[in-house]
Amino acid sequence: MTYKTIQGDQWDIISFKVYGTENGMSLLMQANPSFIETTVFPSGVLLQVPIIQPAAPESIPPWRREE
């Protein structure tokens, strides 16, 4: 999967847009090493977005499980 940046995007913002959480920042950065030192993106940069496999149900705390 890919993501095309808009002016002003930052790693945490991109992570939130594609994963719904800022916790995917490190995955995005690892998948796009040529932009590792970029803090604020210009528009039009095409980034690779790794697919995150959902956690196994037994590893999800009971209060976060969908029933």
mmCIF file as Biopython writes it, N, C-alpha, C and O atoms, coordinates in Angstrom:
data_model
#
loop_
_atom_site.group_PDB
_atom_site.id
_atom_site.type_symbol
_atom_site.label_atom_id
_atom_site.label_alt_id
_atom_site.label_comp_id
_atom_site.label_asym_id
_atom_site.label_entity_id
_atom_site.label_seq_id
_atom_site.pdbx_PDB_ins_code
_atom_site.Cartn_x
_atom_site.Cartn_y
_atom_site.Cartn_z
_atom_site.occupancy
_atom_site.B_iso_or_equiv
_atom_site.auth_seq_id
_atom_site.auth_asym_id
_atom_site.pdbx_PDB_model_num
ATOM 1   N N  . MET A ? 1  ? 0.853   -1.166  0.000  1.0 0.0 1  A 1 
ATOM 2   C CA . MET A ? 1  ? 0.000   0.000   0.000  1.0 0.0 1  A 1 
ATOM 3   C C  . MET A ? 1  ? 0.906   1.238   0.000  1.0 0.0 1  A 1 
ATOM 4   O O  . MET A ? 1  ? 2.022   1.194   0.519  1.0 0.0 1  A 1 
ATOM 5   N N  . THR A ? 2  ? 0.432   2.318   -0.571 1.0 0.0 2  A 1 
ATOM 6   C CA . THR A ? 2  ? 1.198   3.564   -0.592 1.0 0.0 2  A 1 
ATOM 7   C C  . THR A ? 2  ? 0.345   4.720   -0.069 1.0 0.0 2  A 1 
ATOM 8   O O  . THR A ? 2  ? -0.882  4.636   -0.005 1.0 0.0 2  A 1 
ATOM 9   N N  . TYR A ? 3  ? 1.023   5.786   0.299  1.0 0.0 3  A 1 
ATOM 10  C CA . TYR A ? 3  ? 0.370   7.005   0.754  1.0 0.0 3  A 1 
ATOM 11  C C  . TYR A ? 3  ? 1.064   8.178   0.079  1.0 0.0 3  A 1 
ATOM 12  O O  . TYR A ? 3  ? 2.293   8.249   0.075  1.0 0.0 3  A 1 
ATOM 13  N N  . LYS A ? 4  ? 0.306   9.084   -0.485 1.0 0.0 4  A 1 
ATOM 14  C CA . LYS A ? 4  ? 0.842   10.290  -1.119 1.0 0.0 4  A 1 
ATOM 15  C C  . LYS A ? 4  ? 0.668   11.453  -0.148 1.0 0.0 4  A 1 
ATOM 16  O O  . LYS A ? 4  ? -0.448  11.777  0.257  1.0 0.0 4  A 1 
ATOM 17  N N  . THR A ? 5  ? 1.773   12.069  0.214  1.0 0.0 5  A 1 
ATOM 18  C CA . THR A ? 5  ? 1.732   13.129  1.217  1.0 0.0 5  A 1 
ATOM 19  C C  . THR A ? 5  ? 1.070   14.398  0.702  1.0 0.0 5  A 1 
ATOM 20  O O  . THR A ? 5  ? 1.012   14.668  -0.498 1.0 0.0 5  A 1 
ATOM 21  N N  . ILE A ? 6  ? 0.576   15.159  1.666  1.0 0.0 6  A 1 
ATOM 22  C CA . ILE A ? 6  ? 0.112   16.515  1.385  1.0 0.0 6  A 1 
ATOM 23  C C  . ILE A ? 6  ? 1.046   17.463  2.142  1.0 0.0 6  A 1 
ATOM 24  O O  . ILE A ? 6  ? 1.698   17.055  3.103  1.0 0.0 6  A 1 
ATOM 25  N N  . GLN A ? 7  ? 1.109   18.700  1.720  1.0 0.0 7  A 1 
ATOM 26  C CA . GLN A ? 7  ? 1.992   19.689  2.345  1.0 0.0 7  A 1 
ATOM 27  C C  . GLN A ? 7  ? 1.755   19.734  3.853  1.0 0.0 7  A 1 
ATOM 28  O O  . GLN A ? 7  ? 0.623   19.891  4.309  1.0 0.0 7  A 1 
ATOM 29  N N  . GLY A ? 8  ? 2.841   19.594  4.624  1.0 0.0 8  A 1 
ATOM 30  C CA . GLY A ? 8  ? 2.743   19.689  6.073  1.0 0.0 8  A 1 
ATOM 31  C C  . GLY A ? 8  ? 2.593   18.364  6.791  1.0 0.0 8  A 1 
ATOM 32  O O  . GLY A ? 8  ? 2.635   18.331  8.021  1.0 0.0 8  A 1 
ATOM 33  N N  . ASP A ? 9  ? 2.419   17.264  6.060  1.0 0.0 9  A 1 
ATOM 34  C CA . ASP A ? 9  ? 2.329   15.951  6.711  1.0 0.0 9  A 1 
ATOM 35  C C  . ASP A ? 9  ? 3.590   15.685  7.527  1.0 0.0 9  A 1 
ATOM 36  O O  . ASP A ? 9  ? 4.692   16.081  7.147  1.0 0.0 9  A 1 
ATOM 37  N N  . GLN A ? 10 ? 3.404   15.009  8.652  1.0 0.0 10 A 1 
ATOM 38  C CA . GLN A ? 10 ? 4.505   14.569  9.501  1.0 0.0 10 A 1 
ATOM 39  C C  . GLN A ? 10 ? 4.292   13.090  9.771  1.0 0.0 10 A 1 
ATOM 40  O O  . GLN A ? 10 ? 3.195   12.575  9.555  1.0 0.0 10 A 1 
ATOM 41  N N  . TRP A ? 11 ? 5.327   12.397  10.240 1.0 0.0 11 A 1 
ATOM 42  C CA . TRP A ? 11 ? 5.243   10.949  10.440 1.0 0.0 11 A 1 
ATOM 43  C C  . TRP A ? 11 ? 4.055   10.562  11.323 1.0 0.0 11 A 1 
ATOM 44  O O  . TRP A ? 11 ? 3.332   9.618   11.002 1.0 0.0 11 A 1 
ATOM 45  N N  . ASP A ? 12 ? 3.847   11.274  12.424 1.0 0.0 12 A 1 
ATOM 46  C CA . ASP A ? 12 ? 2.754   10.912  13.324 1.0 0.0 12 A 1 
ATOM 47  C C  . ASP A ? 12 ? 1.390   11.140  12.684 1.0 0.0 12 A 1 
ATOM 48  O O  . ASP A ? 12 ? 0.461   10.362  12.901 1.0 0.0 12 A 1 
ATOM 49  N N  . ILE A ? 13 ? 1.270   12.197  11.902 1.0 0.0 13 A 1 
ATOM 50  C CA . ILE A ? 13 ? 0.002   12.489  11.223 1.0 0.0 13 A 1 
ATOM 51  C C  . ILE A ? 13 ? -0.299  11.419  10.179 1.0 0.0 13 A 1 
ATOM 52  O O  . ILE A ? 13 ? -1.430  10.946  10.066 1.0 0.0 13 A 1 
ATOM 53  N N  . ILE A ? 14 ? 0.728   11.044  9.418  1.0 0.0 14 A 1 
ATOM 54  C CA . ILE A ? 14 ? 0.558   10.010  8.398  1.0 0.0 14 A 1 
ATOM 55  C C  . ILE A ? 14 ? 0.172   8.693   9.051  1.0 0.0 14 A 1 
ATOM 56  O O  . ILE A ? 14 ? -0.731  8.004   8.577  1.0 0.0 14 A 1 
ATOM 57  N N  . SER A ? 15 ? 0.851   8.340   10.133 1.0 0.0 15 A 1 
ATOM 58  C CA . SER A ? 15 ? 0.531   7.108   10.851 1.0 0.0 15 A 1 
ATOM 59  C C  . SER A ? 15 ? -0.923  7.107   11.315 1.0 0.0 15 A 1 
ATOM 60  O O  . SER A ? 15 ? -1.618  6.100   11.183 1.0 0.0 15 A 1 
ATOM 61  N N  . PHE A ? 16 ? -1.377  8.227   11.855 1.0 0.0 16 A 1 
ATOM 62  C CA . PHE A ? 16 ? -2.763  8.308   12.317 1.0 0.0 16 A 1 
ATOM 63  C C  . PHE A ? 16 ? -3.738  8.167   11.153 1.0 0.0 16 A 1 
ATOM 64  O O  . PHE A ? 16 ? -4.772  7.512   11.285 1.0 0.0 16 A 1 
ATOM 65  N N  . LYS A ? 17 ? -3.414  8.776   10.018 1.0 0.0 17 A 1 
ATOM 66  C CA . LYS A ? 17 ? -4.293  8.690   8.852  1.0 0.0 17 A 1 
ATOM 67  C C  . LYS A ? 17 ? -4.405  7.262   8.319  1.0 0.0 17 A 1 
ATOM 68  O O  . LYS A ? 17 ? -5.499  6.821   7.966  1.0 0.0 17 A 1 
ATOM 69  N N  . VAL A ? 18 ? -3.288  6.538   8.257  1.0 0.0 18 A 1 
ATOM 70  C CA . VAL A ? 18 ? -3.323  5.210   7.634  1.0 0.0 18 A 1 
ATOM 71  C C  . VAL A ? 18 ? -3.621  4.083   8.615  1.0 0.0 18 A 1 
ATOM 72  O O  . VAL A ? 18 ? -4.205  3.070   8.228  1.0 0.0 18 A 1 
ATOM 73  N N  . TYR A ? 19 ? -3.226  4.244   9.893  1.0 0.0 19 A 1 
ATOM 74  C CA . TYR A ? 19 ? -3.421  3.177   10.879 1.0 0.0 19 A 1 
ATOM 75  C C  . TYR A ? 19 ? -4.442  3.514   11.964 1.0 0.0 19 A 1 
ATOM 76  O O  . TYR A ? 19 ? -4.898  2.620   12.678 1.0 0.0 19 A 1 
ATOM 77  N N  . GLY A ? 20 ? -4.803  4.775   12.096 1.0 0.0 20 A 1 
ATOM 78  C CA . GLY A ? 20 ? -5.723  5.165   13.149 1.0 0.0 20 A 1 
ATOM 79  C C  . GLY A ? 20 ? -5.042  5.396   14.483 1.0 0.0 20 A 1 
ATOM 80  O O  . GLY A ? 20 ? -5.714  5.596   15.495 1.0 0.0 20 A 1 
ATOM 81  N N  . THR A ? 21 ? -3.713  5.371   14.498 1.0 0.0 21 A 1 
ATOM 82  C CA . THR A ? 21 ? -2.927  5.596   15.703 1.0 0.0 21 A 1 
ATOM 83  C C  . THR A ? 21 ? -1.548  6.107   15.313 1.0 0.0 21 A 1 
ATOM 84  O O  . THR A ? 21 ? -1.069  5.838   14.212 1.0 0.0 21 A 1 
ATOM 85  N N  . GLU A ? 22 ? -0.919  6.836   16.207 1.0 0.0 22 A 1 
ATOM 86  C CA . GLU A ? 22 ? 0.434   7.324   15.957 1.0 0.0 22 A 1 
ATOM 87  C C  . GLU A ? 22 ? 1.480   6.234   16.160 1.0 0.0 22 A 1 
ATOM 88  O O  . GLU A ? 22 ? 2.647   6.428   15.819 1.0 0.0 22 A 1 
ATOM 89  N N  . ASN A ? 23 ? 1.082   5.101   16.706 1.0 0.0 23 A 1 
ATOM 90  C CA . ASN A ? 23 ? 2.015   4.025   17.037 1.0 0.0 23 A 1 
ATOM 91  C C  . ASN A ? 23 ? 2.677   3.374   15.830 1.0 0.0 23 A 1 
ATOM 92  O O  . ASN A ? 23 ? 3.613   2.595   16.005 1.0 0.0 23 A 1 
ATOM 93  N N  . GLY A ? 24 ? 2.231   3.660   14.623 1.0 0.0 24 A 1 
ATOM 94  C CA . GLY A ? 24 ? 2.822   3.063   13.435 1.0 0.0 24 A 1 
ATOM 95  C C  . GLY A ? 24 ? 3.954   3.882   12.829 1.0 0.0 24 A 1 
ATOM 96  O O  . GLY A ? 24 ? 4.461   3.546   11.759 1.0 0.0 24 A 1 
ATOM 97  N N  . MET A ? 25 ? 4.351   4.951   13.505 1.0 0.0 25 A 1 
ATOM 98  C CA . MET A ? 25 ? 5.401   5.821   12.969 1.0 0.0 25 A 1 
ATOM 99  C C  . MET A ? 25 ? 6.684   5.069   12.653 1.0 0.0 25 A 1 
ATOM 100 O O  . MET A ? 25 ? 7.253   5.245   11.576 1.0 0.0 25 A 1 
ATOM 101 N N  . SER A ? 26 ? 7.145   4.241   13.570 1.0 0.0 26 A 1 
ATOM 102 C CA . SER A ? 26 ? 8.421   3.547   13.356 1.0 0.0 26 A 1 
ATOM 103 C C  . SER A ? 26 ? 8.344   2.594   12.167 1.0 0.0 26 A 1 
ATOM 104 O O  . SER A ? 26 ? 9.317   2.456   11.425 1.0 0.0 26 A 1 
ATOM 105 N N  . LEU A ? 27 ? 7.207   1.940   11.976 1.0 0.0 27 A 1 
ATOM 106 C CA . LEU A ? 27 ? 7.043   1.060   10.812 1.0 0.0 27 A 1 
ATOM 107 C C  . LEU A ? 27 ? 7.120   1.856   9.516  1.0 0.0 27 A 1 
ATOM 108 O O  . LEU A ? 27 ? 7.776   1.436   8.562  1.0 0.0 27 A 1 
ATOM 109 N N  . LEU A ? 28 ? 6.457   2.989   9.481  1.0 0.0 28 A 1 
ATOM 110 C CA . LEU A ? 28 ? 6.498   3.843   8.296  1.0 0.0 28 A 1 
ATOM 111 C C  . LEU A ? 28 ? 7.916   4.323   8.009  1.0 0.0 28 A 1 
ATOM 112 O O  . LEU A ? 28 ? 8.352   4.341   6.858  1.0 0.0 28 A 1 
ATOM 113 N N  . MET A ? 29 ? 8.621   4.706   9.048  1.0 0.0 29 A 1 
ATOM 114 C CA . MET A ? 29 ? 9.980   5.207   8.878  1.0 0.0 29 A 1 
ATOM 115 C C  . MET A ? 29 ? 10.912  4.103   8.391  1.0 0.0 29 A 1 
ATOM 116 O O  . MET A ? 29 ? 11.765  4.344   7.536  1.0 0.0 29 A 1 
ATOM 117 N N  . GLN A ? 30 ? 10.758  2.902   8.924  1.0 0.0 30 A 1 
ATOM 118 C CA . GLN A ? 30 ? 11.588  1.774   8.490  1.0 0.0 30 A 1 
ATOM 119 C C  . GLN A ? 30 ? 11.311  1.411   7.039  1.0 0.0 30 A 1 
ATOM 120 O O  . GLN A ? 30 ? 12.223  1.006   6.319  1.0 0.0 30 A 1 
ATOM 121 N N  . ALA A ? 31 ? 10.079  1.549   6.607  1.0 0.0 31 A 1 
ATOM 122 C CA . ALA A ? 31 ? 9.702   1.208   5.234  1.0 0.0 31 A 1 
ATOM 123 C C  . ALA A ? 31 ? 10.124  2.284   4.232  1.0 0.0 31 A 1 
ATOM 124 O O  . ALA A ? 31 ? 10.109  2.048   3.024  1.0 0.0 31 A 1 
ATOM 125 N N  . ASN A ? 32 ? 10.498  3.457   4.730  1.0 0.0 32 A 1 
ATOM 126 C CA . ASN A ? 32 ? 10.857  4.582   3.860  1.0 0.0 32 A 1 
ATOM 127 C C  . ASN A ? 32 ? 12.168  5.222   4.323  1.0 0.0 32 A 1 
ATOM 128 O O  . ASN A ? 32 ? 12.188  6.397   4.690  1.0 0.0 32 A 1 
ATOM 129 N N  . PRO A ? 33 ? 13.262  4.454   4.307  1.0 0.0 33 A 1 
ATOM 130 C CA . PRO A ? 33 ? 14.523  4.958   4.866  1.0 0.0 33 A 1 
ATOM 131 C C  . PRO A ? 33 ? 15.088  6.193   4.163  1.0 0.0 33 A 1 
ATOM 132 O O  . PRO A ? 33 ? 15.844  6.948   4.774  1.0 0.0 33 A 1 
ATOM 133 N N  . SER A ? 34 ? 14.746  6.412   2.914  1.0 0.0 34 A 1 
ATOM 134 C CA . SER A ? 34 ? 15.277  7.591   2.222  1.0 0.0 34 A 1 
ATOM 135 C C  . SER A ? 34 ? 14.655  8.893   2.739  1.0 0.0 34 A 1 
ATOM 136 O O  . SER A ? 34 ? 15.148  9.979   2.433  1.0 0.0 34 A 1 
ATOM 137 N N  . PHE A ? 35 ? 13.585  8.787   3.516  1.0 0.0 35 A 1 
ATOM 138 C CA . PHE A ? 35 ? 12.928  9.975   4.081  1.0 0.0 35 A 1 
ATOM 139 C C  . PHE A ? 35 ? 13.064  10.026  5.604  1.0 0.0 35 A 1 
ATOM 140 O O  . PHE A ? 35 ? 12.372  10.802  6.264  1.0 0.0 35 A 1 
ATOM 141 N N  . ILE A ? 36 ? 13.951  9.203   6.159  1.0 0.0 36 A 1 
ATOM 142 C CA . ILE A ? 36 ? 14.058  9.058   7.608  1.0 0.0 36 A 1 
ATOM 143 C C  . ILE A ? 36 ? 14.338  10.393  8.313  1.0 0.0 36 A 1 
ATOM 144 O O  . ILE A ? 36 ? 13.905  10.586  9.449  1.0 0.0 36 A 1 
ATOM 145 N N  . GLU A ? 37 ? 15.045  11.303  7.668  1.0 0.0 37 A 1 
ATOM 146 C CA . GLU A ? 37 ? 15.368  12.583  8.303  1.0 0.0 37 A 1 
ATOM 147 C C  . GLU A ? 37 ? 14.353  13.679  7.992  1.0 0.0 37 A 1 
ATOM 148 O O  . GLU A ? 37 ? 14.515  14.818  8.429  1.0 0.0 37 A 1 
ATOM 149 N N  . THR A ? 38 ? 13.318  13.342  7.245  1.0 0.0 38 A 1 
ATOM 150 C CA . THR A ? 38 ? 12.280  14.322  6.922  1.0 0.0 38 A 1 
ATOM 151 C C  . THR A ? 38 ? 11.331  14.455  8.107  1.0 0.0 38 A 1 
ATOM 152 O O  . THR A ? 38 ? 10.834  13.454  8.624  1.0 0.0 38 A 1 
ATOM 153 N N  . THR A ? 39 ? 11.083  15.676  8.532  1.0 0.0 39 A 1 
ATOM 154 C CA . THR A ? 39 ? 10.137  15.887  9.632  1.0 0.0 39 A 1 
ATOM 155 C C  . THR A ? 39 ? 8.808   16.436  9.131  1.0 0.0 39 A 1 
ATOM 156 O O  . THR A ? 39 ? 7.748   16.070  9.637  1.0 0.0 39 A 1 
ATOM 157 N N  . VAL A ? 40 ? 8.868   17.318  8.133  1.0 0.0 40 A 1 
ATOM 158 C CA . VAL A ? 40 ? 7.660   17.878  7.533  1.0 0.0 40 A 1 
ATOM 159 C C  . VAL A ? 40 ? 7.750   17.634  6.026  1.0 0.0 40 A 1 
ATOM 160 O O  . VAL A ? 40 ? 8.688   18.081  5.365  1.0 0.0 40 A 1 
ATOM 161 N N  . PHE A ? 41 ? 6.757   16.918  5.498  1.0 0.0 41 A 1 
ATOM 162 C CA . PHE A ? 41 ? 6.779   16.532  4.094  1.0 0.0 41 A 1 
ATOM 163 C C  . PHE A ? 41 ? 6.171   17.601  3.186  1.0 0.0 41 A 1 
ATOM 164 O O  . PHE A ? 41 ? 5.233   18.303  3.564  1.0 0.0 41 A 1 
ATOM 165 N N  . PRO A ? 42 ? 6.730   17.704  1.979  1.0 0.0 42 A 1 
ATOM 166 C CA . PRO A ? 42 ? 6.064   18.507  0.951  1.0 0.0 42 A 1 
ATOM 167 C C  . PRO A ? 42 ? 4.939   17.663  0.354  1.0 0.0 42 A 1 
ATOM 168 O O  . PRO A ? 42 ? 4.812   16.485  0.687  1.0 0.0 42 A 1 
ATOM 169 N N  . SER A ? 43 ? 4.148   18.232  -0.495 1.0 0.0 43 A 1 
ATOM 170 C CA . SER A ? 43 ? 3.082   17.447  -1.122 1.0 0.0 43 A 1 
ATOM 171 C C  . SER A ? 43 ? 3.659   16.568  -2.229 1.0 0.0 43 A 1 
ATOM 172 O O  . SER A ? 43 ? 4.651   16.913  -2.871 1.0 0.0 43 A 1 
ATOM 173 N N  . GLY A ? 44 ? 3.013   15.429  -2.431 1.0 0.0 44 A 1 
ATOM 174 C CA . GLY A ? 44 ? 3.347   14.568  -3.555 1.0 0.0 44 A 1 
ATOM 175 C C  . GLY A ? 44 ? 4.382   13.498  -3.326 1.0 0.0 44 A 1 
ATOM 176 O O  . GLY A ? 44 ? 4.749   12.804  -4.274 1.0 0.0 44 A 1 
ATOM 177 N N  . VAL A ? 45 ? 4.876   13.328  -2.102 1.0 0.0 45 A 1 
ATOM 178 C CA . VAL A ? 45 ? 5.845   12.268  -1.823 1.0 0.0 45 A 1 
ATOM 179 C C  . VAL A ? 45 ? 5.080   10.957  -1.669 1.0 0.0 45 A 1 
ATOM 180 O O  . VAL A ? 45 ? 4.103   10.884  -0.925 1.0 0.0 45 A 1 
ATOM 181 N N  . LEU A ? 46 ? 5.526   9.931   -2.370 1.0 0.0 46 A 1 
ATOM 182 C CA . LEU A ? 46 ? 4.866   8.631   -2.309 1.0 0.0 46 A 1 
ATOM 183 C C  . LEU A ? 46 ? 5.602   7.751   -1.306 1.0 0.0 46 A 1 
ATOM 184 O O  . LEU A ? 46 ? 6.767   7.411   -1.514 1.0 0.0 46 A 1 
ATOM 185 N N  . LEU A ? 47 ? 4.929   7.382   -0.223 1.0 0.0 47 A 1 
ATOM 186 C CA . LEU A ? 47 ? 5.517   6.559   0.829  1.0 0.0 47 A 1 
ATOM 187 C C  . LEU A ? 47 ? 4.942   5.148   0.789  1.0 0.0 47 A 1 
ATOM 188 O O  . LEU A ? 47 ? 3.772   4.947   0.465  1.0 0.0 47 A 1 
ATOM 189 N N  . GLN A ? 48 ? 5.785   4.179   1.124  1.0 0.0 48 A 1 
ATOM 190 C CA . GLN A ? 48 ? 5.338   2.801   1.261  1.0 0.0 48 A 1 
ATOM 191 C C  . GLN A ? 48 ? 4.705   2.645   2.646  1.0 0.0 48 A 1 
ATOM 192 O O  . GLN A ? 48 ? 5.250   3.119   3.643  1.0 0.0 48 A 1 
ATOM 193 N N  . VAL A ? 49 ? 3.560   1.981   2.695  1.0 0.0 49 A 1 
ATOM 194 C CA . VAL A ? 49 ? 2.849   1.771   3.961  1.0 0.0 49 A 1 
ATOM 195 C C  . VAL A ? 49 ? 2.755   0.271   4.219  1.0 0.0 49 A 1 
ATOM 196 O O  . VAL A ? 49 ? 2.008   -0.428  3.534  1.0 0.0 49 A 1 
ATOM 197 N N  . PRO A ? 50 ? 3.513   -0.235  5.209  1.0 0.0 50 A 1 
ATOM 198 C CA . PRO A ? 50 ? 3.437   -1.658  5.531  1.0 0.0 50 A 1 
ATOM 199 C C  . PRO A ? 50 ? 2.060   -2.018  6.085  1.0 0.0 50 A 1 
ATOM 200 O O  . PRO A ? 50 ? 1.434   -1.234  6.798  1.0 0.0 50 A 1 
ATOM 201 N N  . ILE A ? 51 ? 1.612   -3.201  5.746  1.0 0.0 51 A 1 
ATOM 202 C CA . ILE A ? 51 ? 0.348   -3.708  6.278  1.0 0.0 51 A 1 
ATOM 203 C C  . ILE A ? 51 ? 0.613   -4.271  7.669  1.0 0.0 51 A 1 
ATOM 204 O O  . ILE A ? 51 ? 1.532   -5.068  7.860  1.0 0.0 51 A 1 
ATOM 205 N N  . ILE A ? 52 ? -0.188  -3.857  8.629  1.0 0.0 52 A 1 
ATOM 206 C CA . ILE A ? 52 ? -0.068  -4.368  9.998  1.0 0.0 52 A 1 
ATOM 207 C C  . ILE A ? 52 ? -1.067  -5.497  10.169 1.0 0.0 52 A 1 
ATOM 208 O O  . ILE A ? 52 ? -2.261  -5.329  9.921  1.0 0.0 52 A 1 
ATOM 209 N N  . GLN A ? 53 ? -0.572  -6.641  10.591 1.0 0.0 53 A 1 
ATOM 210 C CA . GLN A ? 53 ? -1.447  -7.773  10.863 1.0 0.0 53 A 1 
ATOM 211 C C  . GLN A ? 53 ? -2.161  -7.531  12.190 1.0 0.0 53 A 1 
ATOM 212 O O  . GLN A ? 53 ? -1.535  -7.105  13.161 1.0 0.0 53 A 1 
ATOM 213 N N  . PRO A ? 54 ? -3.472  -7.800  12.240 1.0 0.0 54 A 1 
ATOM 214 C CA . PRO A ? 54 ? -4.188  -7.611  13.510 1.0 0.0 54 A 1 
ATOM 215 C C  . PRO A ? 54 ? -3.648  -8.555  14.580 1.0 0.0 54 A 1 
ATOM 216 O O  . PRO A ? 54 ? -3.218  -9.670  14.288 1.0 0.0 54 A 1 
ATOM 217 N N  . ALA A ? 55 ? -3.680  -8.093  15.801 1.0 0.0 55 A 1 
ATOM 218 C CA . ALA A ? 55 ? -3.207  -8.902  16.921 1.0 0.0 55 A 1 
ATOM 219 C C  . ALA A ? 55 ? -4.107  -10.112 17.113 1.0 0.0 55 A 1 
ATOM 220 O O  . ALA A ? 55 ? -5.313  -10.060 16.872 1.0 0.0 55 A 1 
ATOM 221 N N  . ALA A ? 56 ? -3.494  -11.196 17.549 1.0 0.0 56 A 1 
ATOM 222 C CA . ALA A ? 56 ? -4.264  -12.403 17.848 1.0 0.0 56 A 1 
ATOM 223 C C  . ALA A ? 56 ? -5.201  -12.099 19.014 1.0 0.0 56 A 1 
ATOM 224 O O  . ALA A ? 56 ? -4.813  -11.394 19.945 1.0 0.0 56 A 1 
ATOM 225 N N  . PRO A ? 57 ? -6.434  -12.622 18.978 1.0 0.0 57 A 1 
ATOM 226 C CA . PRO A ? 57 ? -7.414  -12.304 20.029 1.0 0.0 57 A 1 
ATOM 227 C C  . PRO A ? 57 ? -6.908  -12.548 21.445 1.0 0.0 57 A 1 
ATOM 228 O O  . PRO A ? 57 ? -7.242  -11.787 22.354 1.0 0.0 57 A 1 
ATOM 229 N N  . GLU A ? 58 ? -6.110  -13.592 21.652 1.0 0.0 58 A 1 
ATOM 230 C CA . GLU A ? 58 ? -5.650  -13.874 23.009 1.0 0.0 58 A 1 
ATOM 231 C C  . GLU A ? 58 ? -4.625  -12.852 23.495 1.0 0.0 58 A 1 
ATOM 232 O O  . GLU A ? 58 ? -4.388  -12.753 24.699 1.0 0.0 58 A 1 
ATOM 233 N N  . SER A ? 59 ? -4.010  -12.089 22.586 1.0 0.0 59 A 1 
ATOM 234 C CA . SER A ? 59 ? -3.042  -11.083 23.006 1.0 0.0 59 A 1 
ATOM 235 C C  . SER A ? 59 ? -3.689  -9.714  23.239 1.0 0.0 59 A 1 
ATOM 236 O O  . SER A ? 59 ? -3.025  -8.780  23.688 1.0 0.0 59 A 1 
ATOM 237 N N  . ILE A ? 60 ? -4.968  -9.599  22.937 1.0 0.0 60 A 1 
ATOM 238 C CA . ILE A ? 60 ? -5.694  -8.350  23.153 1.0 0.0 60 A 1 
ATOM 239 C C  . ILE A ? 60 ? -6.308  -8.381  24.551 1.0 0.0 60 A 1 
ATOM 240 O O  . ILE A ? 60 ? -6.968  -9.357  24.909 1.0 0.0 60 A 1 
ATOM 241 N N  . PRO A ? 61 ? -6.103  -7.335  25.344 1.0 0.0 61 A 1 
ATOM 242 C CA . PRO A ? 61 ? -6.700  -7.317  26.679 1.0 0.0 61 A 1 
ATOM 243 C C  . PRO A ? 61 ? -8.221  -7.442  26.587 1.0 0.0 61 A 1 
ATOM 244 O O  . PRO A ? 61 ? -8.822  -6.944  25.634 1.0 0.0 61 A 1 
ATOM 245 N N  . PRO A ? 62 ? -8.844  -8.093  27.551 1.0 0.0 62 A 1 
ATOM 246 C CA . PRO A ? 62 ? -10.292 -8.329  27.508 1.0 0.0 62 A 1 
ATOM 247 C C  . PRO A ? 62 ? -11.126 -7.072  27.295 1.0 0.0 62 A 1 
ATOM 248 O O  . PRO A ? 62 ? -12.146 -7.125  26.608 1.0 0.0 62 A 1 
ATOM 249 N N  . TRP A ? 63 ? -10.715 -5.945  27.869 1.0 0.0 63 A 1 
ATOM 250 C CA . TRP A ? 63 ? -11.515 -4.720  27.746 1.0 0.0 63 A 1 
ATOM 251 C C  . TRP A ? 63 ? -11.413 -4.087  26.358 1.0 0.0 63 A 1 
ATOM 252 O O  . TRP A ? 63 ? -12.173 -3.170  26.048 1.0 0.0 63 A 1 
ATOM 253 N N  . ARG A ? 64 ? -10.478 -4.564  25.511 1.0 0.0 64 A 1 
ATOM 254 C CA . ARG A ? 64 ? -10.342 -4.014  24.162 1.0 0.0 64 A 1 
ATOM 255 C C  . ARG A ? 64 ? -10.914 -4.946  23.096 1.0 0.0 64 A 1 
ATOM 256 O O  . ARG A ? 64 ? -10.957 -4.585  21.920 1.0 0.0 64 A 1 
ATOM 257 N N  . ARG A ? 65 ? -11.347 -6.127  23.491 1.0 0.0 65 A 1 
ATOM 258 C CA . ARG A ? 65 ? -11.882 -7.092  22.531 1.0 0.0 65 A 1 
ATOM 259 C C  . ARG A ? 65 ? -13.278 -6.703  22.082 1.0 0.0 65 A 1 
ATOM 260 O O  . ARG A ? 65 ? -14.100 -6.239  22.873 1.0 0.0 65 A 1 
ATOM 261 N N  . GLU A ? 66 ? -13.530 -6.903  20.786 1.0 0.0 66 A 1 
ATOM 262 C CA . GLU A ? 66 ? -14.877 -6.675  20.263 1.0 0.0 66 A 1 
ATOM 263 C C  . GLU A ? 66 ? -15.667 -7.959  20.440 1.0 0.0 66 A 1 
ATOM 264 O O  . GLU A ? 66 ? -15.194 -9.046  20.107 1.0 0.0 66 A 1 
ATOM 265 N N  . GLU A ? 67 ? -16.851 -7.824  20.956 1.0 0.0 67 A 1 
ATOM 266 C CA . GLU A ? 67 ? -17.670 -9.024  21.169 1.0 0.0 67 A 1 
ATOM 267 C C  . GLU A ? 67 ? -18.980 -8.899  20.458 1.0 0.0 67 A 1 
ATOM 268 O O  . GLU A ? 67 ? -19.805 -9.811  20.519 1.0 0.0 67 A 1 
#
